[in-house]
Amino acid sequence: MKIRSHPVVCREAIELMSDYLDGSLSRRDTRRLEEHLAICPPCRTYLAQMRLVISVSGSVSPDDLSPEALDDLVEVFRRYRDEPESS
């Protein structure tokens, strides 16, 4: 008997993307995430944005950012963290 895994929802996809990008995601979760990405344009866009941020973040240090920019980044992360889960 084959155990079927549940489909990935957007919130879970976002949580899996860092491990996906660094190659540490399990094969099962990689397959589940890729299946979700195949049908979810917003998550594909989010993944593309993550790749872009990673590619440029090596050239930006915290000292390069204004205090306002740092505050804005912290606020974005706080809003994301406090968002209720949804499917």
PyMOL Python script that loads the backbone (N, CA, C, O; Angstrom):
from pymol import cmd

cmd.read_pdbstr("""\
ATOM      1  N   MET A   1       0.838  -1.171   0.000  1.00  0.00           N
ATOM      2  CA  MET A   1       0.000   0.000   0.000  1.00  0.00           C
ATOM      3  C   MET A   1       0.891   1.245   0.000  1.00  0.00           C
ATOM      4  O   MET A   1       1.819   1.352   0.802  1.00  0.00           O
ATOM      5  N   LYS A   2       0.608   2.163  -0.886  1.00  0.00           N
ATOM      6  CA  LYS A   2       1.371   3.405  -0.997  1.00  0.00           C
ATOM      7  C   LYS A   2       0.698   4.489  -0.170  1.00  0.00           C
ATOM      8  O   LYS A   2      -0.508   4.712  -0.278  1.00  0.00           O
ATOM      9  N   ILE A   3       1.486   5.155   0.654  1.00  0.00           N
ATOM     10  CA  ILE A   3       0.961   6.256   1.455  1.00  0.00           C
ATOM     11  C   ILE A   3       1.010   7.524   0.613  1.00  0.00           C
ATOM     12  O   ILE A   3       2.061   7.906   0.098  1.00  0.00           O
ATOM     13  N   ARG A   4      -0.128   8.158   0.485  1.00  0.00           N
ATOM     14  CA  ARG A   4      -0.198   9.386  -0.303  1.00  0.00           C
ATOM     15  C   ARG A   4       0.066  10.575   0.612  1.00  0.00           C
ATOM     16  O   ARG A   4      -0.442  10.643   1.731  1.00  0.00           O
ATOM     17  N   SER A   5       0.857  11.495   0.122  1.00  0.00           N
ATOM     18  CA  SER A   5       1.132  12.691   0.907  1.00  0.00           C
ATOM     19  C   SER A   5       0.128  13.780   0.544  1.00  0.00           C
ATOM     20  O   SER A   5      -0.386  13.822  -0.574  1.00  0.00           O
ATOM     21  N   HIS A   6      -0.138  14.641   1.487  1.00  0.00           N
ATOM     22  CA  HIS A   6      -1.088  15.728   1.255  1.00  0.00           C
ATOM     23  C   HIS A   6      -0.451  16.788   0.358  1.00  0.00           C
ATOM     24  O   HIS A   6       0.767  16.971   0.374  1.00  0.00           O
ATOM     25  N   PRO A   7      -1.269  17.476  -0.413  1.00  0.00           N
ATOM     26  CA  PRO A   7      -0.719  18.531  -1.271  1.00  0.00           C
ATOM     27  C   PRO A   7      -0.221  19.710  -0.432  1.00  0.00           C
ATOM     28  O   PRO A   7      -0.690  19.944   0.682  1.00  0.00           O
ATOM     29  N   VAL A   8       0.713  20.421  -0.979  1.00  0.00           N
ATOM     30  CA  VAL A   8       1.280  21.591  -0.317  1.00  0.00           C
ATOM     31  C   VAL A   8       0.344  22.782  -0.525  1.00  0.00           C
ATOM     32  O   VAL A   8      -0.150  23.002  -1.631  1.00  0.00           O
ATOM     33  N   VAL A   9       0.105  23.543   0.532  1.00  0.00           N
ATOM     34  CA  VAL A   9      -0.618  24.811   0.417  1.00  0.00           C
ATOM     35  C   VAL A   9       0.425  25.926   0.389  1.00  0.00           C
ATOM     36  O   VAL A   9       1.587  25.701   0.728  1.00  0.00           O
ATOM     37  N   CYS A  10       0.018  27.108  -0.007  1.00  0.00           N
ATOM     38  CA  CYS A  10       0.972  28.211  -0.203  1.00  0.00           C
ATOM     39  C   CYS A  10       1.813  28.498   1.037  1.00  0.00           C
ATOM     40  O   CYS A  10       3.026  28.680   0.927  1.00  0.00           O
ATOM     41  N   ARG A  11       1.208  28.542   2.184  1.00  0.00           N
ATOM     42  CA  ARG A  11       1.962  28.851   3.416  1.00  0.00           C
ATOM     43  C   ARG A  11       3.072  27.819   3.632  1.00  0.00           C
ATOM     44  O   ARG A  11       4.200  28.180   3.969  1.00  0.00           O
ATOM     45  N   GLU A  12       2.757  26.546   3.441  1.00  0.00           N
ATOM     46  CA  GLU A  12       3.763  25.496   3.599  1.00  0.00           C
ATOM     47  C   GLU A  12       4.825  25.613   2.514  1.00  0.00           C
ATOM     48  O   GLU A  12       6.009  25.408   2.781  1.00  0.00           O
ATOM     49  N   ALA A  13       4.412  25.939   1.291  1.00  0.00           N
ATOM     50  CA  ALA A  13       5.371  26.097   0.195  1.00  0.00           C
ATOM     51  C   ALA A  13       6.408  27.152   0.546  1.00  0.00           C
ATOM     52  O   ALA A  13       7.604  26.953   0.330  1.00  0.00           O
ATOM     53  N   ILE A  14       5.953  28.261   1.082  1.00  0.00           N
ATOM     54  CA  ILE A  14       6.874  29.339   1.458  1.00  0.00           C
ATOM     55  C   ILE A  14       7.842  28.864   2.532  1.00  0.00           C
ATOM     56  O   ILE A  14       9.027  29.197   2.503  1.00  0.00           O
ATOM     57  N   GLU A  15       7.327  28.080   3.485  1.00  0.00           N
ATOM     58  CA  GLU A  15       8.185  27.568   4.551  1.00  0.00           C
ATOM     59  C   GLU A  15       9.226  26.572   4.028  1.00  0.00           C
ATOM     60  O   GLU A  15      10.304  26.445   4.608  1.00  0.00           O
ATOM     61  N   LEU A  16       8.911  25.869   2.940  1.00  0.00           N
ATOM     62  CA  LEU A  16       9.829  24.870   2.382  1.00  0.00           C
ATOM     63  C   LEU A  16      10.876  25.469   1.444  1.00  0.00           C
ATOM     64  O   LEU A  16      11.887  24.826   1.161  1.00  0.00           O
ATOM     65  N   MET A  17      10.653  26.669   0.966  1.00  0.00           N
ATOM     66  CA  MET A  17      11.499  27.214  -0.101  1.00  0.00           C
ATOM     67  C   MET A  17      12.959  27.407   0.277  1.00  0.00           C
ATOM     68  O   MET A  17      13.829  27.173  -0.562  1.00  0.00           O
ATOM     69  N   SER A  18      13.262  27.815   1.478  1.00  0.00           N
ATOM     70  CA  SER A  18      14.672  27.999   1.857  1.00  0.00           C
ATOM     71  C   SER A  18      15.431  26.685   1.774  1.00  0.00           C
ATOM     72  O   SER A  18      16.523  26.622   1.209  1.00  0.00           O
ATOM     73  N   ASP A  19      14.844  25.629   2.344  1.00  0.00           N
ATOM     74  CA  ASP A  19      15.488  24.318   2.267  1.00  0.00           C
ATOM     75  C   ASP A  19      15.569  23.835   0.822  1.00  0.00           C
ATOM     76  O   ASP A  19      16.544  23.191   0.433  1.00  0.00           O
ATOM     77  N   TYR A  20      14.551  24.143   0.030  1.00  0.00           N
ATOM     78  CA  TYR A  20      14.554  23.774  -1.387  1.00  0.00           C
ATOM     79  C   TYR A  20      15.721  24.444  -2.107  1.00  0.00           C
ATOM     80  O   TYR A  20      16.439  23.802  -2.874  1.00  0.00           O
ATOM     81  N   LEU A  21      15.900  25.725  -1.857  1.00  0.00           N
ATOM     82  CA  LEU A  21      16.959  26.470  -2.540  1.00  0.00           C
ATOM     83  C   LEU A  21      18.357  26.032  -2.119  1.00  0.00           C
ATOM     84  O   LEU A  21      19.289  26.084  -2.922  1.00  0.00           O
ATOM     85  N   ASP A  22      18.513  25.603  -0.873  1.00  0.00           N
ATOM     86  CA  ASP A  22      19.851  25.164  -0.468  1.00  0.00           C
ATOM     87  C   ASP A  22      20.051  23.661  -0.626  1.00  0.00           C
ATOM     88  O   ASP A  22      21.087  23.126  -0.232  1.00  0.00           O
ATOM     89  N   GLY A  23      19.059  22.977  -1.202  1.00  0.00           N
ATOM     90  CA  GLY A  23      19.211  21.560  -1.527  1.00  0.00           C
ATOM     91  C   GLY A  23      19.071  20.616  -0.349  1.00  0.00           C
ATOM     92  O   GLY A  23      19.476  19.457  -0.443  1.00  0.00           O
ATOM     93  N   SER A  24      18.509  21.080   0.758  1.00  0.00           N
ATOM     94  CA  SER A  24      18.397  20.211   1.929  1.00  0.00           C
ATOM     95  C   SER A  24      16.990  19.647   2.138  1.00  0.00           C
ATOM     96  O   SER A  24      16.723  18.998   3.149  1.00  0.00           O
ATOM     97  N   LEU A  25      16.110  19.891   1.197  1.00  0.00           N
ATOM     98  CA  LEU A  25      14.745  19.382   1.291  1.00  0.00           C
ATOM     99  C   LEU A  25      14.726  17.904   0.900  1.00  0.00           C
ATOM    100  O   LEU A  25      15.446  17.498  -0.012  1.00  0.00           O
ATOM    101  N   SER A  26      13.920  17.109   1.573  1.00  0.00           N
ATOM    102  CA  SER A  26      13.816  15.685   1.236  1.00  0.00           C
ATOM    103  C   SER A  26      13.264  15.527  -0.182  1.00  0.00           C
ATOM    104  O   SER A  26      12.632  16.434  -0.723  1.00  0.00           O
ATOM    105  N   ARG A  27      13.513  14.372  -0.763  1.00  0.00           N
ATOM    106  CA  ARG A  27      12.986  14.123  -2.115  1.00  0.00           C
ATOM    107  C   ARG A  27      11.468  14.220  -2.137  1.00  0.00           C
ATOM    108  O   ARG A  27      10.881  14.777  -3.065  1.00  0.00           O
ATOM    109  N   ARG A  28      10.843  13.670  -1.104  1.00  0.00           N
ATOM    110  CA  ARG A  28       9.380  13.698  -1.030  1.00  0.00           C
ATOM    111  C   ARG A  28       8.869  15.138  -0.989  1.00  0.00           C
ATOM    112  O   ARG A  28       7.962  15.497  -1.740  1.00  0.00           O
ATOM    113  N   ASP A  29       9.448  15.961  -0.117  1.00  0.00           N
ATOM    114  CA  ASP A  29       8.997  17.351  -0.023  1.00  0.00           C
ATOM    115  C   ASP A  29       9.379  18.160  -1.257  1.00  0.00           C
ATOM    116  O   ASP A  29       8.652  19.073  -1.648  1.00  0.00           O
ATOM    117  N   THR A  30      10.511  17.833  -1.872  1.00  0.00           N
ATOM    118  CA  THR A  30      10.885  18.495  -3.128  1.00  0.00           C
ATOM    119  C   THR A  30       9.830  18.231  -4.192  1.00  0.00           C
ATOM    120  O   THR A  30       9.405  19.146  -4.897  1.00  0.00           O
ATOM    121  N   ARG A  31       9.410  16.974  -4.303  1.00  0.00           N
ATOM    122  CA  ARG A  31       8.383  16.614  -5.288  1.00  0.00           C
ATOM    123  C   ARG A  31       7.078  17.341  -4.978  1.00  0.00           C
ATOM    124  O   ARG A  31       6.439  17.883  -5.879  1.00  0.00           O
ATOM    125  N   ARG A  32       6.682  17.352  -3.709  1.00  0.00           N
ATOM    126  CA  ARG A  32       5.439  18.020  -3.318  1.00  0.00           C
ATOM    127  C   ARG A  32       5.505  19.513  -3.619  1.00  0.00           C
ATOM    128  O   ARG A  32       4.548  20.087  -4.139  1.00  0.00           O
ATOM    129  N   LEU A  33       6.631  20.141  -3.292  1.00  0.00           N
ATOM    130  CA  LEU A  33       6.777  21.576  -3.559  1.00  0.00           C
ATOM    131  C   LEU A  33       6.754  21.846  -5.059  1.00  0.00           C
ATOM    132  O   LEU A  33       6.082  22.774  -5.508  1.00  0.00           O
ATOM    133  N   GLU A  34       7.475  21.054  -5.831  1.00  0.00           N
ATOM    134  CA  GLU A  34       7.506  21.268  -7.281  1.00  0.00           C
ATOM    135  C   GLU A  34       6.134  21.063  -7.908  1.00  0.00           C
ATOM    136  O   GLU A  34       5.781  21.758  -8.861  1.00  0.00           O
ATOM    137  N   GLU A  35       5.353  20.117  -7.385  1.00  0.00           N
ATOM    138  CA  GLU A  35       3.981  19.938  -7.877  1.00  0.00           C
ATOM    139  C   GLU A  35       3.148  21.191  -7.579  1.00  0.00           C
ATOM    140  O   GLU A  35       2.359  21.629  -8.415  1.00  0.00           O
ATOM    141  N   HIS A  36       3.325  21.749  -6.409  1.00  0.00           N
ATOM    142  CA  HIS A  36       2.601  22.975  -6.054  1.00  0.00           C
ATOM    143  C   HIS A  36       3.045  24.135  -6.946  1.00  0.00           C
ATOM    144  O   HIS A  36       2.213  24.886  -7.456  1.00  0.00           O
ATOM    145  N   LEU A  37       4.352  24.275  -7.131  1.00  0.00           N
ATOM    146  CA  LEU A  37       4.863  25.367  -7.963  1.00  0.00           C
ATOM    147  C   LEU A  37       4.345  25.276  -9.395  1.00  0.00           C
ATOM    148  O   LEU A  37       4.155  26.297 -10.055  1.00  0.00           O
ATOM    149  N   ALA A  38       4.118  24.058  -9.872  1.00  0.00           N
ATOM    150  CA  ALA A  38       3.630  23.872 -11.240  1.00  0.00           C
ATOM    151  C   ALA A  38       2.231  24.453 -11.437  1.00  0.00           C
ATOM    152  O   ALA A  38       1.852  24.793 -12.557  1.00  0.00           O
ATOM    153  N   ILE A  39       1.468  24.565 -10.355  1.00  0.00           N
ATOM    154  CA  ILE A  39       0.084  25.048 -10.486  1.00  0.00           C
ATOM    155  C   ILE A  39      -0.169  26.377  -9.775  1.00  0.00           C
ATOM    156  O   ILE A  39      -1.299  26.864  -9.767  1.00  0.00           O
ATOM    157  N   CYS A  40       0.867  26.968  -9.181  1.00  0.00           N
ATOM    158  CA  CYS A  40       0.653  28.178  -8.376  1.00  0.00           C
ATOM    159  C   CYS A  40       1.569  29.321  -8.826  1.00  0.00           C
ATOM    160  O   CYS A  40       2.697  29.431  -8.346  1.00  0.00           O
ATOM    161  N   PRO A  41       1.096  30.169  -9.739  1.00  0.00           N
ATOM    162  CA  PRO A  41       1.918  31.297 -10.189  1.00  0.00           C
ATOM    163  C   PRO A  41       2.407  32.213  -9.060  1.00  0.00           C
ATOM    164  O   PRO A  41       3.558  32.645  -9.110  1.00  0.00           O
ATOM    165  N   PRO A  42       1.590  32.531  -8.041  1.00  0.00           N
ATOM    166  CA  PRO A  42       2.124  33.398  -6.977  1.00  0.00           C
ATOM    167  C   PRO A  42       3.319  32.783  -6.244  1.00  0.00           C
ATOM    168  O   PRO A  42       4.261  33.496  -5.896  1.00  0.00           O
ATOM    169  N   CYS A  43       3.290  31.487  -6.010  1.00  0.00           N
ATOM    170  CA  CYS A  43       4.426  30.848  -5.332  1.00  0.00           C
ATOM    171  C   CYS A  43       5.647  30.786  -6.250  1.00  0.00           C
ATOM    172  O   CYS A  43       6.779  30.897  -5.779  1.00  0.00           O
ATOM    173  N   ARG A  44       5.431  30.613  -7.548  1.00  0.00           N
ATOM    174  CA  ARG A  44       6.571  30.659  -8.481  1.00  0.00           C
ATOM    175  C   ARG A  44       7.195  32.047  -8.459  1.00  0.00           C
ATOM    176  O   ARG A  44       8.419  32.182  -8.481  1.00  0.00           O
ATOM    177  N   THR A  45       6.363  33.071  -8.417  1.00  0.00           N
ATOM    178  CA  THR A  45       6.868  34.445  -8.336  1.00  0.00           C
ATOM    179  C   THR A  45       7.644  34.651  -7.045  1.00  0.00           C
ATOM    180  O   THR A  45       8.717  35.253  -7.052  1.00  0.00           O
ATOM    181  N   TYR A  46       7.106  34.156  -5.939  1.00  0.00           N
ATOM    182  CA  TYR A  46       7.783  34.285  -4.645  1.00  0.00           C
ATOM    183  C   TYR A  46       9.148  33.599  -4.687  1.00  0.00           C
ATOM    184  O   TYR A  46      10.134  34.146  -4.193  1.00  0.00           O
ATOM    185  N   LEU A  47       9.206  32.410  -5.271  1.00  0.00           N
ATOM    186  CA  LEU A  47      10.476  31.685  -5.382  1.00  0.00           C
ATOM    187  C   LEU A  47      11.467  32.466  -6.240  1.00  0.00           C
ATOM    188  O   LEU A  47      12.648  32.548  -5.901  1.00  0.00           O
ATOM    189  N   ALA A  48      11.003  33.034  -7.334  1.00  0.00           N
ATOM    190  CA  ALA A  48      11.886  33.843  -8.188  1.00  0.00           C
ATOM    191  C   ALA A  48      12.406  35.058  -7.419  1.00  0.00           C
ATOM    192  O   ALA A  48      13.570  35.435  -7.560  1.00  0.00           O
ATOM    193  N   GLN A  49      11.550  35.662  -6.612  1.00  0.00           N
ATOM    194  CA  GLN A  49      11.978  36.805  -5.802  1.00  0.00           C
ATOM    195  C   GLN A  49      13.011  36.382  -4.764  1.00  0.00           C
ATOM    196  O   GLN A  49      13.981  37.100  -4.518  1.00  0.00           O
ATOM    197  N   MET A  50      12.804  35.220  -4.158  1.00  0.00           N
ATOM    198  CA  MET A  50      13.792  34.718  -3.194  1.00  0.00           C
ATOM    199  C   MET A  50      15.145  34.513  -3.865  1.00  0.00           C
ATOM    200  O   MET A  50      16.184  34.874  -3.313  1.00  0.00           O
ATOM    201  N   ARG A  51      15.119  33.931  -5.059  1.00  0.00           N
ATOM    202  CA  ARG A  51      16.382  33.712  -5.782  1.00  0.00           C
ATOM    203  C   ARG A  51      17.075  35.042  -6.070  1.00  0.00           C
ATOM    204  O   ARG A  51      18.295  35.150  -5.942  1.00  0.00           O
ATOM    205  N   LEU A  52      16.307  36.040  -6.452  1.00  0.00           N
ATOM    206  CA  LEU A  52      16.868  37.361  -6.726  1.00  0.00           C
ATOM    207  C   LEU A  52      17.462  37.980  -5.460  1.00  0.00           C
ATOM    208  O   LEU A  52      18.566  38.522  -5.489  1.00  0.00           O
ATOM    209  N   VAL A  53      16.737  37.898  -4.370  1.00  0.00           N
ATOM    210  CA  VAL A  53      17.236  38.440  -3.101  1.00  0.00           C
ATOM    211  C   VAL A  53      18.532  37.747  -2.701  1.00  0.00           C
ATOM    212  O   VAL A  53      19.480  38.402  -2.267  1.00  0.00           O
ATOM    213  N   ILE A  54      18.576  36.440  -2.845  1.00  0.00           N
ATOM    214  CA  ILE A  54      19.787  35.688  -2.506  1.00  0.00           C
ATOM    215  C   ILE A  54      20.949  36.123  -3.384  1.00  0.00           C
ATOM    216  O   ILE A  54      22.075  36.266  -2.909  1.00  0.00           O
ATOM    217  N   SER A  55      20.674  36.331  -4.661  1.00  0.00           N
ATOM    218  CA  SER A  55      21.767  36.685  -5.576  1.00  0.00           C
ATOM    219  C   SER A  55      22.335  38.074  -5.297  1.00  0.00           C
ATOM    220  O   SER A  55      23.525  38.303  -5.510  1.00  0.00           O
ATOM    221  N   VAL A  56      21.507  39.000  -4.825  1.00  0.00           N
ATOM    222  CA  VAL A  56      22.017  40.350  -4.560  1.00  0.00           C
ATOM    223  C   VAL A  56      22.394  40.576  -3.101  1.00  0.00           C
ATOM    224  O   VAL A  56      23.127  41.514  -2.787  1.00  0.00           O
ATOM    225  N   SER A  57      21.901  39.730  -2.216  1.00  0.00           N
ATOM    226  CA  SER A  57      22.138  39.981  -0.789  1.00  0.00           C
ATOM    227  C   SER A  57      23.598  39.840  -0.400  1.00  0.00           C
ATOM    228  O   SER A  57      24.024  40.421   0.599  1.00  0.00           O
ATOM    229  N   GLY A  58      24.362  39.095  -1.151  1.00  0.00           N
ATOM    230  CA  GLY A  58      25.781  38.976  -0.847  1.00  0.00           C
ATOM    231  C   GLY A  58      26.524  40.276  -1.054  1.00  0.00           C
ATOM    232  O   GLY A  58      27.617  40.465  -0.520  1.00  0.00           O
ATOM    233  N   SER A  59      25.936  41.177  -1.828  1.00  0.00           N
ATOM    234  CA  SER A  59      26.604  42.446  -2.101  1.00  0.00           C
ATOM    235  C   SER A  59      26.087  43.587  -1.229  1.00  0.00           C
ATOM    236  O   SER A  59      26.531  44.726  -1.373  1.00  0.00           O
ATOM    237  N   VAL A  60      25.153  43.291  -0.324  1.00  0.00           N
ATOM    238  CA  VAL A  60      24.599  44.313   0.555  1.00  0.00           C
ATOM    239  C   VAL A  60      24.877  43.917   2.003  1.00  0.00           C
ATOM    240  O   VAL A  60      24.560  42.807   2.428  1.00  0.00           O
ATOM    241  N   SER A  61      25.465  44.828   2.739  1.00  0.00           N
ATOM    242  CA  SER A  61      25.688  44.573   4.165  1.00  0.00           C
ATOM    243  C   SER A  61      24.698  45.409   4.966  1.00  0.00           C
ATOM    244  O   SER A  61      24.146  46.376   4.442  1.00  0.00           O
ATOM    245  N   PRO A  62      24.467  45.056   6.218  1.00  0.00           N
ATOM    246  CA  PRO A  62      23.546  45.861   7.030  1.00  0.00           C
ATOM    247  C   PRO A  62      23.948  47.332   7.092  1.00  0.00           C
ATOM    248  O   PRO A  62      23.092  48.209   7.205  1.00  0.00           O
ATOM    249  N   ASP A  63      25.238  47.598   7.018  1.00  0.00           N
ATOM    250  CA  ASP A  63      25.695  48.994   7.047  1.00  0.00           C
ATOM    251  C   ASP A  63      25.291  49.770   5.796  1.00  0.00           C
ATOM    252  O   ASP A  63      25.255  51.000   5.810  1.00  0.00           O
ATOM    253  N   ASP A  64      24.985  49.044   4.702  1.00  0.00           N
ATOM    254  CA  ASP A  64      24.571  49.695   3.462  1.00  0.00           C
ATOM    255  C   ASP A  64      23.122  50.187   3.522  1.00  0.00           C
ATOM    256  O   ASP A  64      22.710  51.007   2.701  1.00  0.00           O
ATOM    257  N   LEU A  65      22.354  49.687   4.490  1.00  0.00           N
ATOM    258  CA  LEU A  65      20.937  50.030   4.583  1.00  0.00           C
ATOM    259  C   LEU A  65      20.717  51.170   5.567  1.00  0.00           C
ATOM    260  O   LEU A  65      21.380  51.262   6.600  1.00  0.00           O
ATOM    261  N   SER A  66      19.783  52.021   5.224  1.00  0.00           N
ATOM    262  CA  SER A  66      19.422  53.101   6.149  1.00  0.00           C
ATOM    263  C   SER A  66      18.644  52.504   7.325  1.00  0.00           C
ATOM    264  O   SER A  66      18.095  51.408   7.212  1.00  0.00           O
ATOM    265  N   PRO A  67      18.593  53.212   8.439  1.00  0.00           N
ATOM    266  CA  PRO A  67      17.778  52.727   9.566  1.00  0.00           C
ATOM    267  C   PRO A  67      16.312  52.520   9.170  1.00  0.00           C
ATOM    268  O   PRO A  67      15.655  51.603   9.662  1.00  0.00           O
ATOM    269  N   GLU A  68      15.810  53.371   8.286  1.00  0.00           N
ATOM    270  CA  GLU A  68      14.422  53.237   7.830  1.00  0.00           C
ATOM    271  C   GLU A  68      14.233  51.948   7.036  1.00  0.00           C
ATOM    272  O   GLU A  68      13.225  51.260   7.200  1.00  0.00           O
ATOM    273  N   ALA A  69      15.197  51.619   6.177  1.00  0.00           N
ATOM    274  CA  ALA A  69      15.108  50.388   5.389  1.00  0.00           C
ATOM    275  C   ALA A  69      15.154  49.167   6.301  1.00  0.00           C
ATOM    276  O   ALA A  69      14.406  48.211   6.096  1.00  0.00           O
ATOM    277  N   LEU A  70      16.016  49.193   7.296  1.00  0.00           N
ATOM    278  CA  LEU A  70      16.072  48.086   8.253  1.00  0.00           C
ATOM    279  C   LEU A  70      14.751  47.951   9.000  1.00  0.00           C
ATOM    280  O   LEU A  70      14.257  46.840   9.191  1.00  0.00           O
ATOM    281  N   ASP A  71      14.179  49.069   9.419  1.00  0.00           N
ATOM    282  CA  ASP A  71      12.881  49.041  10.103  1.00  0.00           C
ATOM    283  C   ASP A  71      11.797  48.467   9.196  1.00  0.00           C
ATOM    284  O   ASP A  71      10.958  47.686   9.645  1.00  0.00           O
ATOM    285  N   ASP A  72      11.814  48.852   7.925  1.00  0.00           N
ATOM    286  CA  ASP A  72      10.834  48.334   6.967  1.00  0.00           C
ATOM    287  C   ASP A  72      10.958  46.823   6.817  1.00  0.00           C
ATOM    288  O   ASP A  72       9.951  46.115   6.788  1.00  0.00           O
ATOM    289  N   LEU A  73      12.185  46.328   6.721  1.00  0.00           N
ATOM    290  CA  LEU A  73      12.396  44.883   6.593  1.00  0.00           C
ATOM    291  C   LEU A  73      11.891  44.137   7.822  1.00  0.00           C
ATOM    292  O   LEU A  73      11.230  43.106   7.702  1.00  0.00           O
ATOM    293  N   VAL A  74      12.199  44.654   8.982  1.00  0.00           N
ATOM    294  CA  VAL A  74      11.730  44.023  10.219  1.00  0.00           C
ATOM    295  C   VAL A  74      10.206  44.000  10.252  1.00  0.00           C
ATOM    296  O   VAL A  74       9.613  42.998  10.652  1.00  0.00           O
ATOM    297  N   GLU A  75       9.576  45.075   9.842  1.00  0.00           N
ATOM    298  CA  GLU A  75       8.110  45.141   9.830  1.00  0.00           C
ATOM    299  C   GLU A  75       7.515  44.117   8.865  1.00  0.00           C
ATOM    300  O   GLU A  75       6.515  43.478   9.191  1.00  0.00           O
ATOM    301  N   VAL A  76       8.102  43.951   7.704  1.00  0.00           N
ATOM    302  CA  VAL A  76       7.617  42.955   6.738  1.00  0.00           C
ATOM    303  C   VAL A  76       7.699  41.560   7.336  1.00  0.00           C
ATOM    304  O   VAL A  76       6.746  40.787   7.238  1.00  0.00           O
ATOM    305  N   PHE A  77       8.815  41.233   7.949  1.00  0.00           N
ATOM    306  CA  PHE A  77       8.963  39.909   8.553  1.00  0.00           C
ATOM    307  C   PHE A  77       7.973  39.709   9.702  1.00  0.00           C
ATOM    308  O   PHE A  77       7.420  38.620   9.857  1.00  0.00           O
ATOM    309  N   ARG A  78       7.749  40.730  10.492  1.00  0.00           N
ATOM    310  CA  ARG A  78       6.782  40.613  11.591  1.00  0.00           C
ATOM    311  C   ARG A  78       5.367  40.383  11.069  1.00  0.00           C
ATOM    312  O   ARG A  78       4.633  39.557  11.611  1.00  0.00           O
ATOM    313  N   ARG A  79       4.985  41.101  10.030  1.00  0.00           N
ATOM    314  CA  ARG A  79       3.643  40.905   9.453  1.00  0.00           C
ATOM    315  C   ARG A  79       3.500  39.496   8.914  1.00  0.00           C
ATOM    316  O   ARG A  79       2.466  38.859   9.115  1.00  0.00           O
ATOM    317  N   TYR A  80       4.527  38.999   8.230  1.00  0.00           N
ATOM    318  CA  TYR A  80       4.465  37.640   7.701  1.00  0.00           C
ATOM    319  C   TYR A  80       4.332  36.638   8.848  1.00  0.00           C
ATOM    320  O   TYR A  80       3.501  35.731   8.799  1.00  0.00           O
ATOM    321  N   ARG A  81       5.149  36.812   9.868  1.00  0.00           N
ATOM    322  CA  ARG A  81       5.142  35.888  11.001  1.00  0.00           C
ATOM    323  C   ARG A  81       3.779  35.868  11.680  1.00  0.00           C
ATOM    324  O   ARG A  81       3.320  34.811  12.114  1.00  0.00           O
ATOM    325  N   ASP A  82       3.136  37.011  11.774  1.00  0.00           N
ATOM    326  CA  ASP A  82       1.872  37.122  12.493  1.00  0.00           C
ATOM    327  C   ASP A  82       0.647  36.835  11.633  1.00  0.00           C
ATOM    328  O   ASP A  82      -0.475  36.824  12.140  1.00  0.00           O
ATOM    329  N   GLU A  83       0.849  36.602  10.331  1.00  0.00           N
ATOM    330  CA  GLU A  83      -0.270  36.290   9.440  1.00  0.00           C
ATOM    331  C   GLU A  83      -0.928  34.991   9.857  1.00  0.00           C
ATOM    332  O   GLU A  83      -0.232  34.024  10.168  1.00  0.00           O
ATOM    333  N   PRO A  84      -2.260  34.943   9.873  1.00  0.00           N
ATOM    334  CA  PRO A  84      -2.916  33.658  10.163  1.00  0.00           C
ATOM    335  C   PRO A  84      -2.681  32.686   9.014  1.00  0.00           C
ATOM    336  O   PRO A  84      -2.582  33.086   7.854  1.00  0.00           O
ATOM    337  N   GLU A  85      -2.594  31.412   9.355  1.00  0.00           N
ATOM    338  CA  GLU A  85      -2.404  30.403   8.314  1.00  0.00           C
ATOM    339  C   GLU A  85      -3.670  30.288   7.495  1.00  0.00           C
ATOM    340  O   GLU A  85      -4.780  30.381   8.019  1.00  0.00           O
ATOM    341  N   SER A  86      -3.485  30.082   6.184  1.00  0.00           N
ATOM    342  CA  SER A  86      -4.624  29.873   5.294  1.00  0.00           C
ATOM    343  C   SER A  86      -4.217  28.897   4.220  1.00  0.00           C
ATOM    344  O   SER A  86      -3.030  28.690   3.968  1.00  0.00           O
ATOM    345  N   SER A  87      -5.188  28.308   3.598  1.00  0.00           N
ATOM    346  CA  SER A  87      -4.914  27.335   2.532  1.00  0.00           C
ATOM    347  C   SER A  87      -4.804  28.010   1.209  1.00  0.00           C
ATOM    348  O   SER A  87      -4.576  27.350   0.196  1.00  0.00           O
TER     349      SER A  87
END
""", "prot")
cmd.dss("prot")
cmd.show_as("cartoon", "prot")
cmd.util.cbc("prot")
cmd.orient("prot")
